């Protein structure tokens, strides 16, 4: 950027006849989405990101030629013909990419080796489940009947901000919802754990809770049916290049529209004058000014850090003074262990398996919240994640952020020892479950919830922020639909991202669209969006240079 253009952002005065200036804090998916739609609507935007990469939690890192993909397990909107896919096309997220679709959502294996596979095809799933437990035929047929009904429903209201939907849009939504209202109401009001407890077969009682890899606790039936139905229609696939590939594609779209991202630029505070946000101040003291500021970073950091708790109201207070500290309100943090393996992983395997652990095994996982571990064969998801002739396995489990935070603060040596314990467990466990794997492991790379917190700033290391189908979910919906993503008493400012729009990448992306729609409405101008025209085939080189995080790595039989 030229000195003249840089100077434009360092002054309160607007240069020439250019459109409104918009500063976005955070280059995650929501922040870059905000920037893209701002550029499409004649605004001049600039994104400030504390890290060296785009994407936030939607990221990856490398070690010894392996790429460790951190975020996406499935992506809503990978099939054409729905609102979610349209958002991704506008953001260029899937340009030139192939999509991997799996016939199953997940497999669950108990301590004895019994397994259940959650096929996305309701007919195949029903036959499989009936073969496991004929005594549970009534419940099995009920679940599969509901899944069949969800496969015929396209409900992706991600294009228009709730407060701006036209009469026609509201009518179209009602035409979708009303015929299936009883289905939505019943599956949304039936907790999965209550439904699962009705099974006579002990494996099915535990397995249904873990369709989403581990038990999110508190979810009703609806999201399980909705996402499995999406996967059945190839609308919940895995995009080539994975998490960072998605972020890089959106970054490319943003810069092609004329936007600029400043990396290694940590925002310390939002500048406010007479009740209006006018700019930002970086850690190095530099100040930048704009007509509108959008925070697309951690919610607690925004409310009580960048704005020093000055602009709150009943909803914000409820979220950040009460619910944020209530157990079970945030989606749990995770421990990730990436495993680099020589050779292929063999035929006839599930891409994702939840292993239910015996007590003696679960006790070996530091800070574990549940007695299970998820093993995903990431080399099956996308090409380029491993060097030729090698494979990547990703092992995860829900974990207590407070445990890792306290450990790292008190004793770095013990902190590293616990990460080593995770790696040792993974090595031994994979050898037992996938015989012959242990001797071929080249490295194990461990990231704790404390790593997530340092890397992304997400409160308590939570990747998905507020837990869906909770009291926080209801309040967040009002922040978007009634408060228009603004804070009480503060003009010229909006919030985007999962702390207002809830977790999930398509929700994050849609909040960027909504912010700009609300801003256009405030400015009295029409909102417009155009699809990306990128057609060049995607390749791993587009990831660019990847960082190596400060994780503990185990190579061969060596010890740190």
Secondary structure, DSSP 8 states (H G I E B T S, - for coil): --HHHHHHHTSSS--TT---EEEEE--BHHHHHHHHHHHHTT-EEEEE-SSSSSBTTS-EEEETTEEEE-S-S-EET-SSSSHHHHHHHHHTTTTT--EE--SEEEEEE-TTS-EEEEESSHHHHHHHHHHH-GGGHHHHHHHHHHHHHHTT------SS-GGG--HHHHHHHHHHHGGGHHHHHHHHSSBHHHHHTT-SSHHHHHHGGGTTSS--SS-BHHHHHHHHHHHHTT-EEEETTHHHHHHHHHHHHHHHTT-EEESS--EEEEEEETTEEEEEEETTS-EEE-SEEEE-S-HHIIIIIISTT-S--HHHHIIIIIGGGSTTSB--EEEEEEEEEES---SS--SEEEEE--HHHHTTSTTBSSSEEEEEEGGGT-TTSS-TTEEEEEEEEEE-HHHHHHHHHH-HHHHHHHHHHHHHHHHHHHHHHSTT-GGGEEEEEEE-HHHHHHHH--GGG-SS-B-SSSHHHHHHHHHHHTSTT--TT-BSEEE-SHHHH-SSHHHHHHHHHHHHHHHHHHHT-----------S---GGGG-S----S-EEEETT---
